[in-house]
Amino acid sequence: MAKYTPMMEQYLKIKAEYKDAFLFFRLGDFYEMFFDDAIQASRELEITLTKRDAGKEDPIPMCGVPYHAAENYIKNLVEKGYKVAICEQVEDPKTAKGVVKREVVQLITPGTVMESAMLNERNNNYIASLSHFHDGSFVIVYCDLSTGESRIAQIASGFDRVIHEFYNQPIKEIVISSELPEELQKQLTDRLHVTLSYQDEVTFNGEYRDICENLNDERLVKAFSRILNYVQHTQKRSLDHLKQAEVLELDHFLSLDMYSKRNLELTETILRKGRHGSLLWVLDKTVTAMGSRMLKKWLERPLLDRIQIEKRLEAVEGFYQSFMERDALRDSLKSVYDLERLAGRIAFGNVNARDLIQLKKSLKRIPEIKGLLSTIDNKEIRGLATLLEYPEDLVNLLEQSIMEDPPISIKEGSIIKNGYNEQLDTYRDASRNGKKWIAELEQKEKQETNIKSLKIGYNRVFGYYIEVTKANLHLLPEGKYERKQTLTNAERFITPELKEKEQLILEAEEKSVELEYTLFTEIREQIKAQIPRIQFLADVVSKIDVLQAFATVSEVNNYHRPTFSENKLQVKNGRHPVIEQVMNDGTFVPNDIVLDDEKSILLITGPNMSGKSTYMRQLALIAIMGQIGCFVPCDEAELMIFDQIFTRIGAADDLVSGQSTFMVEMLEANHAIEHATDRSLILLDEIGRGTSTYDGMALAQAIVEYIHDHIHAKTLFSTHYHELTALEENLPRLRNIHVRAEEYEGNVVFLHQIKEGAADKSYGIHVAKLANLPDKLIGRASVILEQLENHEVKENIQESNQLSLFEEEVKPVKEKITPPLEDRKLVDAINQIDLFDMTPLEAMNELHRLQKLVKQNMISK
């Protein structure tokens, strides 16, 4: 076994405690990494891999980054999901005996980032914990260390619901028990792509009593303790900014499963995973970063409480009607910095003097904002104004103490104003007068020696000195100065008087810097005591910002205030809020929609590319916008308050889970059918297209009938199976509608207009023509279509299950053969199945059973 140096043994001992993290080991001006850390870090960070003890038989892989530039390297690793343990020297190397003592002072993980340069100012950075209890329930805790907010949600049972809930939040890291089953851990990493961390200690820490006093369930306390213990263990510093835990009653908000949130592109687009093109992108006219984060939270959790919705809408109405005041308000808000994250950095101890100047400038805007709100004749807005209490004492403290343009560093002085501390003024006066004395001495010596180039300089090695060029040395009287240093072209001297002044000046400067740092930390502690006030103001200002943003976007985009009713939804000239913004020609075609107890299902037919999916999505987005308290894109809207929205729009294989497009389609449809109520909205697009025509048609019809007869949810169902339009005759609450398209000179023209009744054809071949498929192929497809519509080849299709695209003649129909007894029994079994009284999942299971029977018959033959 190789013998390592004491320093390397120290490294290995510390690394053993942080096996799942890169250990940034401080050596002088560098953070060094060794062994596997070095190999992996050199690859991830694209830095040079070197070797320690390269002359030995087994050199140690090594790489490093400068400590002053480490932040970018740490950010790079954390964004990739890694953890970084910062190991610092915790004693002075000059006084250390043996190896300098080192300790990990902070573990930086994807969910515990605090540095502003490593955070997206418009997104929360949540770390979450998951706790599983013997009764089958789960408790989820969300915590954003950068803002101090904590939220707790309880789920009675079902890990699938846990996954859907996590997907609704931008989670970077989840803290779990090491005893959570491996299968569930794998689901978390595979489906959510998060970093997993472990914390088994769930003992309550009395230090956090204040932020847990509203938790009256032991499970909630244990779950919250898990994440608090983990954060305290990894961060090793004050968490005074943590707010009281907010218990989320999930049934108080509109529920959006992971499929619906993805399909509707609420906060990011499906393809590019960015804001541009999402509903959030359209609505975010906020001015402050904290307002933008609050808007995103509102969008992720629309309200169910009509009273709360109306209060938001009333405030938006007030801002909408007060253009001048709103415009002035937006200007004032531009001067408000991120109060939430400033409070977090104050508590964490990594705030600098410039941050405190930002805090002061922000707080000084509060009276102006309050005054503007008070001039608007609106009950809700004036109510917000009364909540804005100006912290004059805090502003005065900052005004009197911190310089207006301080340096970034808090350990080099020049941050505290003159007049704030008498002792500091004394040190500064001594330093200032001493330097003035030296300047006067330089002039005096020049005159006495008649050496114009004589100068008095300073460096850290020799202190202050008198420098005379060698060409002028003959002008110096013998013994006037004491020689100190010889240079190539000059000599440096000192005098007893100069050394005495030097000691006074340096002592004053050193003590001045030390005192400034002490005073700054005292000011920081005073402000820390005011964090709850700062956070409260941040919350109120954020709400004001979101509500004025709703008014701004509503005015710019011609949105109107919705009303609400129990069981009726009626939208006049509704528009898709995102698509109308990205259409360059501005020709978006609006459409009406009506859903009520007598017309709860709309069966939509029409060609591809005609706008069926757009029509469906825009209804969901209008409903969501209404339930977050925003005006909506239409001329008039009477909306229902939906408890859940389910969407099955678009198709994609889930290759990671080994699931085909059709399986994904069935799982999403089944999720809606299992959980929807008569207060829900279901949007199903082209169900059944992933399997054979008759299977797909049967499943599509069964799903429509099941929703109609058993769930009674408001439903939009688009399909290419024109045979389903006959359902209108048998299902009293179903109506056919279609998207208009017309033929003109052999081409299809999409009118994007929704009309009552079924479409006369699908225009699929016309769409293929638009896609520039070969003319010969298009011509052959037209012939086949005509034959199919005339039922000339129907039996052939059933017999061979395929049809050559380029075959010129139709093959003759084969003579029918009476099937054997076993096959007749199988046919009878299939005929006895009542598809219309089965859920899609039950239908799939039955098909699977029959498939096994077929295989058994084939083997027996």
Secondary structure, 3 states (H helix, E strand, C coil): CCCCCHHHHHHHHHHCCCCCCEEEEEECCEEEEEHHHHHHHHHHHCCCCEEECCCCCCCEEEEEEEHHHHHHHHHHHHHCCCCEEEEEECCCCCCCCCCCCEEEEEEECCCCCCCHHHCCCCCCCEEEEEEECCCCCEEEEEEECCCCEEEEEEECCCHHHHHHHHHCCCEEEEEECCCCCHHHHHHHHHHHCCEEEECCCCCCCHHHHHHHCCCCCHHHHHHHHHHHHHHHHHHCCCCCCCCCCEEECHHHECEECHHHHHHHCCCCCCCCCCCCCCHHHHHCCCCCHHHHHHHHHHHHCCECCHHHHHHHHHHHHHHHHCHHHHHHHHHHHCCCCCHHHHHHHHHHCCCCHHHHHHHHHHHCCHHHHHHHHHCCCCHHHHHHHHHCCCCHHHHHHHHHHECCCCCCCCCCCCCECCCCCHHHHHHHHHHHHHHHHHHHHHHHHHHHHCCCCCEEEEECCCEEEEEEEHHHHHHCCCCCCEEEEECCCEEEEECHHHHHHHHHHHHHHHHHHHHHHHHHHHHHHHHHCCHHHHHHHHHHHHHHHHHHHHHHHHHHHCCECCEECCCCEEEEEECCCCHHHHCCCCCCCCEEEEEECCECEEEEECCCCCCHHHHHHHHHHHHHHHHHCCCECCCEEEECCCCEEEEECCCCCECCCCECHHHHHHHHHHHHHHHCCCCCEEEEECCCCCCCHHHHHHHHHHHHHHHHHHHCCEEEEECCCHHHHHHHHCCCCEEEEEEEEEEECCEEEEEEEEEECCCCCCCHHHHHHHCCCCHHHHHHHHHHHHHHHCCCCHHHHHHHCCCCCCCCCCCCCCCCCCCCHHHHHHHHHHHCCCHHHCCHHHHHHHHHHHHHHHHHHHHHC
